[in-house]
Amino acid sequence: MPTVLVRNIHTLVTMDAARRELHNGAMLIHDGVITAVGHTDDFREAQANRVIDLRQHVVIPGMVNTHHHMYQTLTRVVAQDIELFGWLKSLYPIWARLTGESVYVSAKLAMAELMLSGCTTSSDHLYIYPNDVRLDDEIRAASEMGMRFHAARGAMSVGEKKGGLPPDAVVEEEDKILADMRRVVEQYHDAADHAMLRVVIAPCSPFSVSQDLMRESAKLARSYGVRLHTHLAENSNDIAYSLENFGMLPGDYAQDVGWLGDDVWHAHCVCLNEREIGLFARTHTGVCTCPTSNLRLASGIAPVRKMRDAGVPVGLGVDGSASNDSSGLLEEARMAMLVARAGGNPAALSAREALEIATLGGASVLGRSDIGALAPGMSADFAAFRIDQIGYAGAQHDLVAALVFCRPANADTVMINGRVVVSEGHLLTQDVPVLVEKHNALAKRLIDGNR
């Protein structure tokens, strides 16, 4: 890769240890890694193959999305007024018709939307495998899009006949699940610094897999040194299921099956009590908060302030695009800030804290020390937003806060691993109109097949 000098940055938000915000900032990048950060005047003698001028931009570390179901972009605006369990039951029959092609195309669509929003790294939780669907379909999409990707091999094994939520037609046998988890880890996981692809072990939820699968998958993941992810404590029905079927609250259930630790992160955690939050903090267990999805499904508001104050690692996720209906991570940061204040404290979460959750927080729960900040030795992943847009008029005195407080804008320039993937607001790795047309045709086929 060439050496790239990014200079004249109006405001450079480093998220480094000192949380420096540099005016007239600059970065030197070589082979996809940042080698120096400072003011533009510090780089007058720097030699570079390419120079990028961002004098009309705020630059932030590439944001990190820690929970998604990308295939759900195919079924947006379905089951509009139903809580989580009913919403899932409405959608399972539609998702049962997914194919490898539809998972591949929907992943590319979701990644395009994320990248345009300033997201450079994403996890995706694919837990349903009907027909010819494989995790490989998403991995191929990420490679073609140029996105840093954590592919989570999800699973459902407890169908309705065994007391679970999903229909029996969409669950898998547990020995086959574990065999495929082992396969994808061995075939794809890259533990090296600056890796573009890692694999996660991710049984879907307490109401769709057995305790045995939770325990065995945890053992498998730890034997390979890969991370664990699942849904937990999403709403009151989730709590009721856990108490009725396991005699435990979700936090205690997680402890019982070996799902606490600094190699684990759970999505949602809306209904964790203070004792459970303390348990997560003591074990350094991570949480991904998904505020828009939680509001859309009336699940509630996650206690993010209490979690952060206790020392729980917290990241941000857009969740599935059938319970969010969007894949914009800057919009999600704004929502996280606003819902934290809904309890009556206008200082419950600041704009800069929301950006921190979307960058460093996400890197932490994914177990990455090479992304989430702009500093020497970090991956060259950043997003640049123009400051002369109409939505930032009147907010020039604090443009960093404006990114979160004001109407979320798409990024103007995005770099991932030293490669520019968005330029002047246009995605360079995919013809978006062609992708949207293909995606809409597949979505129509899915929806029409349910009528």
PEPESUL-V876837 format. One record per residue. N is the residue number from 0. NEAR is the number of other ideal C-beta (glycine too) atoms within 12 Angstrom. D_FIRST is the distance of its C-alpha to the first C-alpha in Angstrom with 1 decimal. Layout:
N_NEAR_D_FIRST / N_NEAR_D_FIRST
This chain:
0_19_0.0 / 1_19_3.8 / 2_25_6.8 / 3_35_9.0 / 4_33_12.7 / 5_41_14.9 / 6_33_18.4 / 7_27_22.1 / 8_38_22.1 / 9_32_25.8 / 10_35_25.9 / 11_39_23.2 / 12_46_24.5 / 13_37_22.8 / 14_39_25.0 / 15_26_24.6 / 16_14_27.6 / 17_12_29.4 / 18_23_28.5 / 19_20_27.6 / 20_28_27.5 / 21_34_26.2 / 22_24_27.3 / 23_23_25.2 / 24_38_22.4 / 25_36_18.8 / 26_46_15.6 / 27_35_12.8 / 28_41_9.5 / 29_24_6.9 / 30_19_4.8 / 31_31_7.0 / 32_28_10.0 / 33_39_12.4 / 34_29_13.4 / 35_30_16.3 / 36_39_18.6 / 37_29_21.7 / 38_22_23.4 / 39_28_22.0 / 40_15_24.4 / 41_18_22.7 / 42_28_19.6 / 43_15_21.4 / 44_10_20.1 / 45_25_16.4 / 46_15_14.0 / 47_25_11.2 / 48_16_9.5 / 49_22_10.6 / 50_22_13.7 / 51_34_15.2 / 52_23_18.9 / 53_38_20.7 / 54_25_24.1 / 55_22_25.9 / 56_38_24.3 / 57_43_24.8 / 58_49_21.6 / 59_50_22.0 / 60_46_20.1 / 61_51_19.3 / 62_54_22.7 / 63_55_23.5 / 64_56_26.0 / 65_50_28.0 / 66_54_30.6 / 67_55_30.7 / 68_45_32.4 / 69_51_30.3 / 70_47_32.8 / 71_44_35.2 / 72_43_33.7 / 73_43_36.0 / 74_41_39.1 / 75_30_38.9 / 76_20_42.3 / 77_31_44.3 / 78_29_46.9 / 79_18_46.8 / 80_12_49.6 / 81_21_49.5 / 82_27_48.6 / 83_39_46.1 / 84_28_48.3 / 85_19_49.9 / 86_32_46.6 / 87_40_45.1 / 88_25_48.3 / 89_25_48.0 / 90_38_44.5 / 91_35_44.6 / 92_24_46.4 / 93_34_43.9 / 94_41_40.9 / 95_28_42.8 / 96_29_42.0 / 97_40_38.2 / 98_25_36.4 / 99_25_33.0 / 100_26_32.1 / 101_41_33.3 / 102_41_31.3 / 103_36_28.1 / 104_37_28.7 / 105_44_29.9 / 106_48_26.9 / 107_43_24.7 / 108_41_27.1 / 109_50_27.2 / 110_50_23.4 / 111_42_23.3 / 112_42_26.0 / 113_54_24.4 / 114_48_21.0 / 115_41_23.0 / 116_41_25.0 / 117_49_22.1 / 118_53_21.8 / 119_51_18.4 / 120_52_19.9 / 121_54_23.1 / 122_52_25.6 / 123_52_27.9 / 124_47_31.4 / 125_49_32.5 / 126_50_36.0 / 127_45_37.8 / 128_36_37.4 / 129_29_40.0 / 130_19_40.1 / 131_15_36.8 / 132_30_34.5 / 133_29_32.0 / 134_42_29.3 / 135_26_27.0 / 136_31_27.5 / 137_47_25.7 / 138_36_22.9 / 139_24_22.2 / 140_41_22.3 / 141_43_19.8 / 142_24_17.3 / 143_24_17.9 / 144_42_17.9 / 145_34_14.6 / 146_49_16.8 / 147_46_16.9 / 148_45_20.3 / 149_49_23.2 / 150_48_25.5 / 151_47_29.1 / 152_50_31.5 / 153_46_34.7 / 154_43_38.1 / 155_42_41.7 / 156_39_44.6 / 157_33_47.7 / 158_26_49.1 / 159_19_52.3 / 160_13_54.7 / 161_22_53.5 / 162_20_53.6 / 163_30_50.0 / 164_36_48.9 / 165_35_47.0 / 166_25_49.0 / 167_21_49.3 / 168_19_47.6 / 169_33_44.2 / 170_35_44.3 / 171_33_43.1 / 172_19_44.7 / 173_28_43.5 / 174_17_43.1 / 175_17_40.8 / 176_36_38.8 / 177_31_38.2 / 178_19_37.4 / 179_29_34.7 / 180_42_33.3 / 181_25_33.0 / 182_21_31.4 / 183_36_28.5 / 184_33_27.8 / 185_17_27.8 / 186_19_25.7 / 187_32_23.0 / 188_30_23.0 / 189_25_20.0 / 190_19_21.2 / 191_12_18.1 / 192_19_16.6 / 193_28_14.1 / 194_27_15.5 / 195_33_15.2 / 196_36_18.7 / 197_38_21.9 / 198_41_25.5 / 199_49_28.5 / 200_49_32.2 / 201_49_34.2 / 202_48_37.8 / 203_42_38.8 / 204_44_41.6 / 205_43_44.9 / 206_43_46.8 / 207_41_45.0 / 208_41_44.5 / 209_31_46.8 / 210_27_46.9 / 211_20_46.4 / 212_39_43.1 / 213_43_41.9 / 214_25_42.9 / 215_29_41.6 / 216_44_38.2 / 217_34_37.9 / 218_21_38.7 / 219_35_36.2 / 220_36_33.3 / 221_21_34.2 / 222_17_34.5 / 223_28_30.8 / 224_18_29.7 / 225_36_28.7 / 226_43_29.9 / 227_46_32.9 / 228_50_33.6 / 229_48_36.7 / 230_49_38.9 / 231_49_41.6 / 232_44_44.5 / 233_45_43.6 / 234_37_47.1 / 235_20_50.8 / 236_31_51.2 / 237_40_48.3 / 238_33_50.3 / 239_21_53.5 / 240_31_52.1 / 241_32_50.9 / 242_20_54.3 / 243_16_56.2 / 244_25_54.3 / 245_25_53.1 / 246_12_55.5 / 247_23_52.6 / 248_29_50.5 / 249_46_46.9 / 250_38_45.7 / 251_25_48.3 / 252_36_47.4 / 253_40_43.7 / 254_28_45.1 / 255_21_47.5 / 256_32_44.9 / 257_28_42.3 / 258_42_40.0 / 259_33_39.7 / 260_25_37.2 / 261_22_33.8 / 262_28_32.2 / 263_42_34.0 / 264_50_33.7 / 265_53_36.3 / 266_50_36.2 / 267_47_38.8 / 268_48_41.3 / 269_40_43.5 / 270_33_46.7 / 271_39_46.0 / 272_21_48.8 / 273_19_48.6 / 274_17_49.4 / 275_35_46.6 / 276_33_44.2 / 277_22_45.3 / 278_35_44.7 / 279_41_41.1 / 280_26_40.6 / 281_18_42.1 / 282_27_40.0 / 283_22_36.7 / 284_40_36.6 / 285_47_34.3 / 286_53_35.3 / 287_54_33.6 / 288_55_35.7 / 289_51_35.9 / 290_45_38.3 / 291_36_38.4 / 292_43_39.1 / 293_40_41.7 / 294_27_43.4 / 295_33_43.3 / 296_35_45.0 / 297_22_47.3 / 298_35_46.1 / 299_31_46.3 / 300_33_44.1 / 301_47_42.2 / 302_35_43.3 / 303_45_39.9 / 304_30_41.5 / 305_29_43.6 / 306_43_40.6 / 307_31_38.5 / 308_19_41.5 / 309_26_42.2 / 310_21_38.7 / 311_40_37.5 / 312_40_33.7 / 313_50_33.5 / 314_53_30.7 / 315_61_30.8 / 316_56_31.0 / 317_52_31.8 / 318_47_33.7 / 319_46_34.5 / 320_41_34.6 / 321_40_38.2 / 322_43_39.3 / 323_38_37.1 / 324_27_36.7 / 325_35_33.5 / 326_47_29.9 / 327_36_29.2 / 328_56_28.2 / 329_45_28.9 / 330_35_32.3 / 331_48_32.8 / 332_49_32.2 / 333_34_34.9 / 334_38_37.2 / 335_47_36.8 / 336_37_37.8 / 337_26_40.7 / 338_32_42.2 / 339_36_42.2 / 340_24_44.5 / 341_22_46.8 / 342_18_48.9 / 343_10_50.2 / 344_17_47.9 / 345_12_46.0 / 346_14_43.8 / 347_26_43.0 / 348_40_39.3 / 349_27_37.6 / 350_31_34.8 / 351_28_32.5 / 352_32_33.6 / 353_43_32.8 / 354_45_29.2 / 355_37_29.0 / 356_49_30.2 / 357_55_27.7 / 358_49_24.7 / 359_41_25.7 / 360_43_28.6 / 361_50_26.6 / 362_39_24.1 / 363_36_27.2 / 364_45_29.0 / 365_44_26.1 / 366_35_25.9 / 367_39_22.4 / 368_17_21.9 / 369_36_18.2 / 370_48_18.6 / 371_42_21.3 / 372_39_20.8 / 373_47_18.6 / 374_35_18.7 / 375_21_16.9 / 376_21_15.6 / 377_38_15.6 / 378_39_13.2 / 379_45_11.8 / 380_50_14.4 / 381_51_16.8 / 382_50_19.3 / 383_43_20.8 / 384_42_24.4 / 385_29_26.3 / 386_31_29.3 / 387_19_31.4 / 388_25_32.1 / 389_12_35.8 / 390_23_35.5 / 391_30_34.6 / 392_16_37.3 / 393_14_39.6 / 394_25_37.2 / 395_19_35.3 / 396_13_36.9 / 397_21_34.9 / 398_37_31.9 / 399_36_30.4 / 400_25_33.7 / 401_33_33.8 / 402_44_30.8 / 403_43_33.0 / 404_28_36.5 / 405_28_36.0 / 406_19_35.4 / 407_36_32.0 / 408_32_29.7 / 409_33_26.6 / 410_42_23.3 / 411_34_22.2 / 412_38_18.4 / 413_49_16.6 / 414_42_13.1 / 415_41_12.5 / 416_35_9.9 / 417_36_7.8 / 418_32_8.6 / 419_34_11.8 / 420_36_14.4 / 421_38_17.5 / 422_20_18.1 / 423_19_21.6 / 424_24_23.0 / 425_21_21.9 / 426_35_20.0 / 427_22_17.4 / 428_26_17.2 / 429_30_20.9 / 430_16_23.9 / 431_24_25.9 / 432_14_29.4 / 433_16_29.2 / 434_29_28.2 / 435_22_31.0 / 436_15_33.5 / 437_24_32.7 / 438_36_32.8 / 439_22_36.2 / 440_20_37.7 / 441_32_36.9 / 442_32_38.2 / 443_18_41.4 / 444_22_42.0 / 445_35_41.8 / 446_25_44.0 / 447_15_46.5 / 448_19_46.9 / 449_20_48.4 / 450_10_51.1
